[in-house]
Each structure stands twice: as structure tokens, then as C-alpha cells.
Amino acid sequence: MSVAGLKKQFYKASQLVSEKVGGAEGTKLDDDFKEMEKKVDVTSKAVTEVLARTIEYLQPNPASRAKLTMLNTVSKIRGQVKNPGYPQSEGLLGECMIRHGKELGGESNFGDALLDAGESMKRLAEVKDSLDIEVKQNFIDPLQNLCDKDLKEIQHHLKKLEGRRLDFDYKKKRQGKIPDEELRQAMEKFEESKEVAETSMHNLLETDEAARDGGQKEGSSSALAGPLQIEQVSQLSALVDAQLDYHRQAVQILDELADKLKRRMREASSRPKREYKPKPREPLDLGEPEQSNGGFPCATAPKITASSSFRSSDKPTRTPSSRSMPPLDQPSCKALYDFEPENDGELGFHEGDIITLTNQIDENWYEGMLHGQSGFFPLSYVEVLVPLPQ
């Protein structure tokens, strides 16, 4: 940093201390400017919280929300893939119903009903995927862009304005000791930053009606304010349109499923009830009665030869278990559900697998090893048997 830059930093720090500690008063900004600054702060907080709550609305499951934040917005959402990359709860329920429906077989009315319900749940999952993609592309991404660009730019201008105000006030207090040209330059930079910050806030907040009524200020670019406001409202409208489309399709799918299940109930109730007829019992052969203590056997016991009494092949053999659980002497967990990896670095497993825990990434994700492979997986898919050391 140059000597002039160091001096400026010293001036600003000295002025800030004199205001905070000594009670010195700095240059006051006008009420209109303060009101716009307050509205921008409220807008920033509103956009940030709405973004978080919208993601939570799309995916109430914490593990799925964590996967949602890990996705690359451009490559995963904007038309380059057909699904958002994480399983929908409706889809998981549908797969469960279909699996058990197939196990029950076509002769079971309940099995057929499970198949119908499972297919409908999978269709609901596809509709929910479409909702997630639409909301993320037309609502979440634009709001995130507003946070990352417009609001961030305004905060940058306000921070720069505060620094130049402190520099100007420090030099104004020492008028006569500091060259008049240096004081004049400090005042011009302060006024310039104030105008830039005011213009950026005005563009964000001003409505299109005010712009049509001639409310734009001289030298500002508030003609863009109307389109900005319209764009923000249109993004909220896109969220509602996506929800309406989702619920319309969901109602149609569930209506069709309800009709199928009612039809199955009518068919089942119209069938004649089959009576249960137990099979005739077969006579029980108890064999020869055992001899009581002290009695004599009916037949002589067979002789046992030395060769037969010492044959190792006659001893019963112990067959090991087909799937033994590894000793739980290290941090580990048990898989509650199947987990298919969707991204690089994730660890796939099946229900019942025992996974060795190596690290906890955050409150929703673990890192572990299975069959010599290492990767990440969500905490909600497993049951911790031996926790990681604190």
C-alpha cells in the first residue's frame, strides 16, 4: 500500500474512534438517503430468508437439502439433466410399494393395489422433480442473482461511501492544517460515492409507477427501476404458477389412483367368499416307546468298532454364517435404506450394509468406507452403531 493510502486509512480510523469514543459528530446524510438504505436492508434480509425457506419447502428432508446445495446450478438445473439429482420421498415410497406388490404376486388383490399406488407415487415424484426444477430456475436462481450482484454491489457502494465520509470529516476538522485542495478532493469523492450509492439503491427500490410519473432523479438511471420491480414480481408469479401446475397434475394422478382403488374394492366385495376347509390330519407315527430307567432293551445294541468310533467324518460339522457382522471395535453405522450415488465422491450402499465411519463432514453428511471404497453419504440413510470419537 502506498504512503497516501496508509495516511488515508489512518485518517479514517482516527475519525471513527473520535466518533465512537469521543462523541464527535460526522457528516449527516439526508433523510431520503437513510430511508432508502433502510429499505435496501429490509429487502436484502427478505430475499435471503425467502431463498432459504423456499429450498426448505422444496425439500423438507435435511439430507436432500444438503444435496440440493451441493448441486451445480448451471449444469444440473438449466436443462442439462432431467432430474434435480436427489430422490423424492414420493419416489422412494413408490419403489417400496412396487417391490412388495411384486412379492405378493398377481393373485393378491392387495399386491395389485400396491402396484397401482406405487406407479402413481412414482408419477408424483416426476411431477415434483418438474416443480423443483421450475422453481429453482425461475425463482431461486434469479433471487440468488439479486443477492450476489445487485444487493452485493449496493453494500459495496455503501461501504465505500462510509470510508470516504470518515476521510472527509477527519480532514474537515483539521481545516487549515491540511491543504485546501486535499480537503476539496475528499469532499468531491464523498459526494461522488453518495450519488453512486443513492442511484444504485434508487434503481432497486423505485417502482415503475414512480418512473412513469417522472420520479427519476436528474443524472440517475432509475428508468431501469420499473423493469426491476416487474421482474421481481414476475419471479414470485413464476413460483405460484409452478405450484399450481404441480398441484393440478398431482390431483389428476391421485384422482385416477382413487378410482382404481375403489374399483378394486367393488370387485373384491362382489367375489364369492371362499370358505376355509382344513386338510385331513394324517395319523401320527410315534414309533417304538422308549425304555424306562432300569428296563431291558428289546434288541441288542449294535457293536461299535474301533474304526467307526474314531472316524472324524462322523463328527458333526459347524457351518459358518453366510453373512457375519464385522466386529464393532471402530466407528461404524448400518444402512437403513439403499443409497445410489448421484455425484462424484459419494459412497453407494445397500440396506443392511455395515459402513466404517472415517469423518463427519457436517450435521447431515458422513464420510466412510465400504468394501475398500471411500466416499460421502447422508446421515439420514444410516443408523450409527459406534459413533466417531469426539
C-alpha positions in Angstrom: 0.0 0.0 0.0 1.3 3.5 -0.9 2.1 6.2 1.7 -1.0 8.1 0.7 -3.1 5.0 1.2 -1.7 4.4 4.6 -2.4 8.0 5.6 -6.0 7.7 4.4 -6.5 4.6 6.4 -5.1 6.4 9.4 -7.4 9.3 8.9 -10.5 7.1 8.7 -9.5 5.1 11.7 -8.9 8.2 13.8 -12.2 9.8 12.8 -14.1 6.5 13.6 -12.5 6.4 17.1 -13.3 10.0 17.7 -17.0 9.4 16.8 -17.4 6.1 18.7 -15.4 7.1 21.8 -15.2 10.9 21.8 -18.8 11.5 20.7 -17.7 13.6 17.7 -20.4 14.1 15.0 -19.8 13.3 11.4 -21.4 14.5 8.2 -25.1 13.7 8.3 -26.8 12.0 5.3 -30.2 13.3 4.3 -33.4 11.6 5.4 -34.2 10.3 1.9 -30.9 8.5 1.7 -31.3 6.9 5.1 -34.8 5.8 4.2 -33.6 4.1 1.0 -30.7 2.5 2.9 -33.2 1.1 5.4 -35.5 -0.3 2.7 -32.5 -1.9 0.9 -31.5 -3.6 4.2 -35.1 -4.9 4.7 -35.1 -6.1 1.0 -31.8 -7.9 1.5 -33.0 -9.7 4.6 -36.3 -10.7 2.9 -34.6 -12.2 -0.2 -32.1 -14.1 1.9 -34.7 -15.7 4.2 -37.2 -16.4 1.3 -34.4 -18.3 -0.5 -33.7 -20.4 2.5 -37.4 -21.1 3.2 -38.1 -21.9 -0.5 -35.4 -24.6 -0.5 -36.8 -26.0 2.7 -40.2 -26.1 1.1 -38.9 -28.0 -1.9 -37.0 -30.5 0.2 -38.0 -30.8 3.9 -35.5 -33.6 4.4 -32.2 -32.2 5.7 -30.1 -34.7 3.7 -31.8 -33.8 0.5 -31.5 -30.1 1.2 -27.7 -30.7 1.7 -27.6 -32.4 -1.7 -29.6 -29.6 -3.2 -27.0 -27.0 -2.0 -24.1 -29.2 -3.4 -25.5 -29.2 -6.9 -24.0 -27.0 -9.6 -26.9 -24.7 -10.6 -25.9 -24.2 -14.2 -25.2 -27.8 -15.2 -27.8 -29.5 -13.0 -30.8 -27.3 -13.3 -30.9 -25.4 -16.6 -32.0 -28.2 -18.9 -28.8 -30.3 -18.9 -30.3 -33.0 -16.8 -33.8 -34.4 -16.4 -33.9 -34.6 -12.6 -32.5 -32.5 -9.8 -30.2 -35.2 -8.6 -31.8 -36.3 -5.3 -34.5 -38.8 -4.6 -38.0 -37.6 -3.9 -39.9 -39.0 -0.9 -42.8 -39.9 -3.2 -40.5 -41.9 -5.5 -39.0 -43.8 -2.6 -42.5 -44.7 -1.3 -43.5 -45.8 -4.8 -40.5 -48.1 -5.2 -41.3 -49.7 -1.8 -44.9 -50.3 -2.8 -43.9 -51.8 -6.2 -41.3 -54.1 -4.7 -43.8 -55.5 -2.1 -46.6 -55.6 -4.7 -44.5 -57.8 -6.9 -43.6 -60.1 -4.0 -47.3 -60.6 -3.2 -47.9 -61.6 -6.8 -50.8 -61.1 -9.2 -53.2 -63.4 -7.3 -53.2 -60.9 -4.4 -55.7 -58.0 -4.7 -53.6 -56.1 -2.1 -50.5 -56.7 -4.2 -52.1 -55.3 -7.3 -53.3 -52.3 -5.4 -49.8 -51.7 -4.2 -48.6 -51.8 -7.7 -51.2 -49.2 -8.8 -50.3 -47.0 -5.9 -46.6 -47.4 -6.4 -46.8 -46.3 -10.1 -48.8 -43.3 -9.0 -46.3 -42.3 -6.4 -43.5 -42.5 -9.0 -45.5 -40.3 -11.3 -45.9 -37.8 -8.4 -42.1 -37.9 -7.9 -41.6 -37.0 -11.5 -44.1 -34.1 -11.2 -42.3 -33.0 -8.0 -39.0 -33.1 -9.9 -40.5 -30.7 -12.5 -41.7 -28.4 -9.7 -38.2 -28.3 -8.2 -36.6 -27.5 -11.5 -39.1 -24.8 -12.4 -38.9 -23.1 -9.0 -35.1 -23.3 -8.9 -34.7 -21.9 -12.5 -37.4 -19.2 -12.4 -37.5 -18.2 -8.8 -34.5 -19.3 -6.7 -31.8 -18.6 -9.3 -33.0 -15.0 -10.1 -33.3 -14.1 -6.4 -29.8 -15.6 -5.8 -28.5 -13.5 -8.6 -30.1 -10.4 -7.0 -28.2 -11.2 -3.8 -24.9 -12.0 -5.5 -25.0 -8.9 -7.8 -27.3 -6.0 -7.1 -27.5 -6.2 -3.3 -23.8 -7.0 -3.1 -23.0 -4.1 -5.3 -25.1 -1.7 -3.2 -23.3 -2.9 0.0 -20.0 -2.2 -1.7 -21.1 1.3 -2.6 -22.3 2.0 0.9 -19.1 0.7 2.5 -17.0 2.9 0.1 -19.2 5.9 1.0 -18.7 5.4 4.7 -14.9 5.2 4.2 -14.9 8.4 2.2 -17.1 10.1 4.7 -14.7 9.3 7.5 -11.8 10.6 5.4 -13.7 13.9 4.6 -14.8 14.5 8.2 -11.2 14.0 9.5 -9.8 16.5 7.0 -12.7 18.9 7.6 -11.9 19.0 11.4 -8.3 19.9 10.5 -9.1 22.6 8.0 -6.1 24.9 7.9 -3.6 22.2 8.8 -4.5 20.3 5.6 -4.1 21.8 2.2 -7.4 23.2 0.8 -7.0 21.1 -2.4 -6.8 17.9 -0.4 -9.9 18.8 1.5 -11.8 19.7 -1.7 -10.8 16.4 -3.3 -12.0 14.5 -0.2 -15.4 16.3 -0.4 -15.8 15.6 -4.1 -15.1 11.9 -3.6 -17.6 11.8 -0.7 -20.3 13.4 -2.9 -19.5 11.1 -5.8 -19.8 8.0 -3.7 -23.0 9.3 -2.2 -24.5 9.8 -5.6 -23.4 6.3 -6.8 -24.8 4.6 -3.7 -28.0 6.6 -3.9 -28.5 5.8 -7.6 -28.0 2.1 -7.0 -30.5 2.0 -4.2 -33.0 4.1 -6.1 -32.8 1.7 -9.1 -33.6 -1.3 -6.8 -36.4 0.3 -4.9 -38.2 2.7 -7.3 -41.4 1.4 -8.7 -42.4 1.5 -12.4 -45.3 3.9 -11.5 -42.8 6.4 -10.0 -40.7 6.2 -13.1 -43.7 6.9 -15.3 -44.7 9.8 -13.1 -41.3 11.5 -13.6 -39.9 10.4 -10.3 -36.5 9.6 -11.6 -33.7 11.9 -10.3 -31.6 14.0 -12.5 -28.4 12.2 -13.5 -29.6 8.8 -12.3 -30.5 5.7 -14.2 -33.8 5.0 -12.4 -35.5 4.3 -15.7 -34.4 0.7 -15.1 -36.3 0.6 -11.7 -39.6 -0.2 -13.2 -38.4 -3.3 -15.1 -36.5 -4.5 -12.0 -39.7 -4.3 -9.9 -41.7 -6.0 -12.6 -39.1 -8.7 -12.8 -39.2 -9.4 -9.1 -43.0 -9.7 -9.1 -42.9 -11.9 -12.2 -40.4 -14.3 -10.4 -42.9 -14.6 -7.5 -45.6 -15.2 -10.1 -43.5 -18.0 -11.6 -43.3 -19.7 -8.2 -47.1 -19.7 -7.8 -47.6 -20.9 -11.4 -45.2 -23.8 -10.8 -47.1 -24.7 -7.6 -50.4 -24.6 -9.4 -49.2 -26.8 -12.2 -47.8 -29.3 -9.7 -51.0 -29.5 -7.7 -53.2 -29.8 -10.8 -51.1 -32.8 -12.0 -50.9 -34.2 -8.5 -54.7 -34.0 -8.1 -55.2 -35.7 -11.5 -52.8 -38.6 -10.6 -54.4 -39.1 -7.2 -57.9 -39.0 -8.6 -57.0 -41.7 -11.1 -55.5 -43.8 -8.3 -58.5 -43.3 -6.1 -60.8 -44.5 -8.9 -58.7 -47.6 -9.4 -58.7 -48.5 -5.7 -62.4 -48.0 -5.5 -62.9 -50.2 -8.5 -60.7 -52.9 -6.9 -62.8 -52.7 -3.7 -66.0 -53.2 -5.6 -64.6 -56.1 -7.5 -63.3 -57.7 -4.3 -66.6 -57.3 -2.5 -68.6 -58.8 -5.4 -66.5 -62.0 -5.4 -67.9 -65.0 -3.5 -66.2 -65.6 -0.3 -64.2 -68.9 -0.2 -64.6 -71.0 2.9 -61.6 -72.4 4.5 -61.5 -76.2 4.6 -58.8 -77.7 6.7 -56.9 -80.6 5.2 -57.5 -84.0 6.9 -54.9 -84.8 9.5 -52.5 -87.7 8.8 -52.0 -90.3 11.5 -49.1 -89.6 13.8 -46.5 -92.4 14.0 -44.7 -92.2 17.3 -42.5 -95.3 16.7 -41.3 -97.7 19.4 -41.7 -96.4 23.0 -38.5 -95.6 24.9 -37.4 -97.9 27.7 -37.8 -96.6 31.3 -34.8 -96.5 33.7 -33.8 -100.0 34.8 -35.6 -101.7 31.9 -34.0 -104.0 29.3 -33.9 -103.1 25.6 -35.8 -105.3 23.2 -32.9 -105.6 20.9 -29.2 -105.8 21.4 -27.3 -102.6 20.7 -25.1 -102.7 17.7 -21.4 -103.2 18.2 -19.1 -100.2 17.8 -15.9 -101.0 16.2 -12.7 -99.1 16.8 -12.6 -97.9 13.2 -16.1 -96.5 13.3 -15.7 -94.8 16.7 -12.7 -92.8 15.7 -13.8 -91.6 12.2 -13.5 -87.8 12.1 -16.0 -87.7 9.2 -18.8 -88.9 11.6 -18.4 -85.8 13.8 -21.0 -83.0 13.1 -19.5 -80.1 11.2 -20.3 -76.4 12.1 -21.3 -74.3 9.1 -20.3 -70.6 9.3 -23.0 -67.9 8.9 -23.4 -66.8 5.3 -23.2 -63.1 6.4 -21.4 -62.3 9.6 -21.3 -58.8 11.0 -17.8 -57.3 11.4 -16.6 -56.6 15.0 -17.8 -53.2 16.1 -14.5 -52.1 17.5 -14.3 -49.0 15.4 -16.8 -46.2 14.4 -19.4 -47.7 12.1 -23.0 -47.4 11.0 -25.7 -49.6 9.5 -27.5 -48.7 6.2 -31.3 -48.3 6.7 -32.0 -47.8 3.0 -30.4 -48.2 -0.4 -28.3 -45.2 -1.4 -27.4 -44.7 -5.1 -24.6 -42.1 -5.6 -25.5 -39.3 -7.9 -22.3 -37.2 -7.7 -18.6 -37.9 -7.7 -17.2 -38.7 -4.3 -20.5 -40.2 -2.9 -20.5 -43.8 -1.5 -23.2 -46.1 -2.6 -24.6 -48.9 -0.4 -27.5 -51.3 0.2 -29.8 -51.7 3.1 -28.1 -53.7 5.9 -24.5 -52.9 4.9 -22.1 -52.0 7.7 -20.1 -48.9 6.9 -16.9 -47.8 8.6 -17.1 -44.2 9.6 -14.0 -42.1 9.0 -15.2 -38.5 9.3 -18.2 -36.3 9.8 -18.5 -33.6 7.1 -21.3 -31.6 8.7 -24.6 -32.3 10.6 -26.1 -34.0 7.5 -23.2 -35.9 5.8 -20.7 -38.5 6.8 -17.6 -39.9 5.2 -17.0 -43.7 5.4 -15.5 -46.8 3.8 -17.3 -49.9 2.4 -15.6 -52.8 0.5 -12.4 -50.8 0.2 -14.1 -47.7 -1.3 -14.4 -44.3 0.4 -17.0 -41.6 -0.1 -19.7 -39.4 1.3 -23.3 -40.3 2.2 -26.2 -38.7 4.1 -26.7 -39.3 7.8 -30.5 -39.9 7.4 -29.8 -43.1 5.4 -28.0 -44.9 8.2 -28.1 -45.8 11.9 -24.9 -45.0 13.8 -23.7 -48.1 15.8 -20.4 -46.9 17.1 -20.1 -43.1 17.0 -16.9 -41.2 15.9 -14.8 -40.1 18.8 -15.4 -36.5 19.9 
